[in-house]
């Protein structure tokens, strides 16, 4: 791990090091935020010191992010696009052999970029192909089993062609990672999953560490504002107490806790002051007592049943997460 200014980085199995804090660009409902709001937030984030930005086809922010990056280069906020770490994701409707490369090329055209730093399989499922490749319509009736080997081989081709510097996955359990690793010739560099004090992912983190896969945390504050949030993290009396004792905000306590696990963390705020506040986690530590108390919080996962359906390949939550619903099991 090195430091670029105040921003720590994690070395990956391929590609350049990943800044440990990234800015997410999803908002819910997806695509509902004004493009100018997203663009301005990205520019403010670059000014504040962020160098890692996370998007996805389904977020409908790839083009906006690309415009913001181009403007940041023109304005001299960064010398070139190469100073930034850009992640995007393959949507489930395009997770089919023969459709991965076209999907990445569409993303690059939208972003006006020659390459991504990291391209992820968004979820370990597929959806029946839509007639319109730009369609992000989602119906549980259309969920089908992914041809994981076929899709991953095409992800590997994306990296070999230089269209992305690294490839990885998102929302993969230990068992699904084991399956992927059984045939992969290029191992996933990262696995982006839900991580926060109530969803600690201890088992998955240890597995990924053993296999050289960097864990990246989304929804580090419990997914506030998302369809799966219940605000438990931000309303937690224990986290409020720790924040008060440390002279920090609850958000900073959560982010510091994730950071101390060794994970990269994706924060999501378009608010200028909170963007800066989220970077205030490097010059202090939680105590051993803080960490122990957090480890006793009951575990739950917000993104439980997004792709569970009675007609789909995963008919129960337990099937989808391979019994790994909480991080300690």
N, C-alpha and C positions, 0 to 999 in steps of 0.2 A: 504494500500500500504506500502510495506517495501522496504528497500534498501539492496542489496547484492553488496558490493563495491559501484560502481557507477550506478549499474543497478536497476532501479525501477521496481517493480512488481505490477501486478493487481491480486487481489483475484478473483477467479472464483466461480461459483455456485457448481462446482465439480472439483476434482483433485487438483493439487498443483498450487500455484500462477504462473501466466504467466509473464515472463520478458517483460517489456513494449516495448523493441526494439528487433526485431528478424531479422535474415538474411534469405532472400529468395534465393532459388537455381534454379529458372527458368531462362532460357535464350532462346532467339528466334533467329532462328527457334528452336523449342523444341528439345533438345537432341543434338544440334549442337556443343556445347562447349566441348572441350576435357575433359574427366573425370579427368585427372591429374590437370587441371586448377581449376575445381570445388573443388576437394579434397584439394588442396593447399590453396584455398581461405577459405574453412571452417576451416582448421587448423589455418590459420592466424587470422580468426575471433575469434576463441576460445582464442588464445593468447591475443587478444586485449580486451577481456572481454565479448564477446557475449555468451549468454547461451541459446538462443532461435533460433531454426532453422526450416524453413518451406520448405516442399517439397510436392510432389503429384505424383500419379501414372503417370499422363500424362507428368510430367516434365522430367521423365526418369533419375532422380537423387537420387532416394531412396537408391539404392545400394551404390552409391558413398558417400552419406552422412553417411551411416552406416559404411563404411570403414574408413572415416575420424574420426568418433566418436571413433571407436575401436582403431585407432592409437593414438588419443589424450589421451585416458585412458592409453595405454601402455607407452606413453611418459611422463605421469604424469602431463599433462596440466590440467586435471580434475581427481578427485579421482575415479569417476565412471560415467557411463552413467546417473545415477540418478541426477547428478548435472545439466543436460541439459534438456531443454524443447523441445520436438520434435513433430511437427505437420505434418500430411500427409492428403491426401484427396482422397475420393472415386470418381473415374472417372465415367462419365455419362454412359458409356457402361456397367458398373457393378452396376448401381443404379437400381437394381431389387431385389425383395424379393428372397432369396435363393442364392444371389451372393455377398452380402455385406460382410458376414463373410469370405468367401473364398478370397475376394479381400484384406481384411485387413491381413489375414494370409500370403498371397503372399508378401505383403509389409513388414511384419515383418521378413519373411525369407530373403528377399533381404537386409534388413537393419541389419540382425543379432541381432535383439532385441526381447525382450520378451513382450514389450508393447510400445505403443505410449502414449504421454501425451494428445494429442488431435487429434481426427479423424473427418474430416469435409465432408459433402456432398458438392462436388465441385460446382455444379450448380443445380438449381431446375428443371432439366429436365432429361430424360433418352435417351438412344440411343438403337436401336435394337441390341440385343445380337450378338456379333461376335463369329465365330467358335473358334477363338484363343483368350483365355482370356487375353493374353499378348498384343494383338493388340491395338494400340492407334490410329488407322485410324479413321478419323472423316469426316463424310459427313452430310450435312444438310438434305439430303433426308432421313436419318435414325433417325431423331429426333422424339421422341414420348413423350407423357405425362408421368410424373413420378407417380408411385404409392407411394405417399409421406408417407402414413400411414404404408404401408408394409415395405418400406425401413427404415423408422425411427424406427419401432419396432426392426428391425435387428440391427440398430445402437445401440439401447439400450442394446441389447443382447451382443454386442461387449464390452460395458462398464461393464455389469454385470459379464462377463467372465474374466475381468481384462486385456483384450487385449488392451484397451485404458483407460486412467484414466478419460477422459472427451470426450464428443461428441458435435458436433456443425454443423454449416452450412456455406455456402459461397454464396454470390450473392443472398441472399434472401431479398425481399421487406418486408415492414411492413405487407402487406396483406398475403403474403405466410407464414410469421412467425406466424401470427394469426391462420392460418389454421393448422400449425404444432402443435402449443400450445393447440389446441382444443382437440387433442387426445394423446399428449405426456405424458408419465408417468415420463420420465426424460427430463427436459427442456434443450434446447441447451445452452451450456456454452458460446458459442461465435458465432459471425457472421462476417466473413471476407469479406470485400467489398472494392471497389474503394473509396479512400478518398484522396483528395488534395485540395488546396485552390480554385480550380475551381469546385470541386465536394465535397461539404461540408457535405452532409448527415445529416443535422440538424434534420429532422423529424425522420429518422431511428434511429439516436443516442438517441433521447429522448424516442422513443418507446422501444429500447433495454435496456436503463437504467431503465425504469419503470418495465420491465420484468426480470431484473437481467441477461441480456445477454451482455457480453463484446464485444464491437465493435473492430475489428482489421482492420487496414488500409493496403491495398496493393496499389501499384502504387502511393506512396505519392509524387513523383516528376512528376506525370502526365503520368507515364508508358513509359518513354523514352526508346526507343529500342524495344518496343512491337508493334504488328500490329495495335493497337488502338491509339498509341501516335501521337500527332501533335506538340509536343515540346512547346506548349503554356505556360506551367508552367515555364520551365527553361528560356524562352525568355520574361517573363512578366516584363515590365518596373517597375511596382509597387513593385514586389518582389525583383527586382534588387536594387531599391532605399532603401527598408527596410534593405536588406542585407548590403549595403554599410554603412548605418547609424548605424547599430549594430556591424559592423566589423565582419560579418559572411558571409558564402556563401549562395547562394540561396537555396541550398539543406538543409542547417542547418535551415534556416528560415522556409521552408516547414515542416521539421520534427518537429521543435519546435512547430509550429502551430498545427499540428496533435496531438502531445503529450499533449499540453495544453487543447485539447478537451476531454482528458481522455481516448483516444484510445490507443491500442497497435499498433505498426507500424512495417511493414515488409519492410526492405530496401533491395536493390539488387545491390550489387557491388562486383566484384571479385578483385578490385583494393585495394592494401594494404593501401595506404594513405587515400583513400575515406572511407574504412571500419572504420578507426580510426576517421576520420572527422565526420562521421555519429553519433558517440557517443558523440560529443561535443555539446550537447543540454541541459544538465542538470543544468548548473550553471549560467543561464541567462534567461531572460523572454522577450517576446514581450510586447510592451506598449499597453495600451488601444486604442491609435490612430492606431497603427499597426493592431490590431485585427479588428477595425471598417473598415479600408480601405480594408482589405482582404475580409470582409463580403460583400463588394459592387461589387466584381468581378463577371462577368457574369458566370452562371453555365452551365456546360456541362459534359456529362458522356462519357468516352472513350469506354467502353465495351457495347455499345448500342445493337448491332444487331448480336452478336455471335451465338445465338440460335434462331433467328427469320427466318422463312422460310414459303413460301406460302403453303407448304404441311404439315407443322408441327403444333403442338398444339398452338404455339404462332406465329400468322401471321403478327403482327406489334410490333414495339418496345414498344408502349404503353401497349399492352397486356402483354408482357414479364415482364415489370417493374411495372405493375399495376398502371400506371399513375404517378409513383414516379420517373420520369426521372431526376428531379432536387431535391436536398435535402430539399428544403423548401416547397414542395407541397405534 
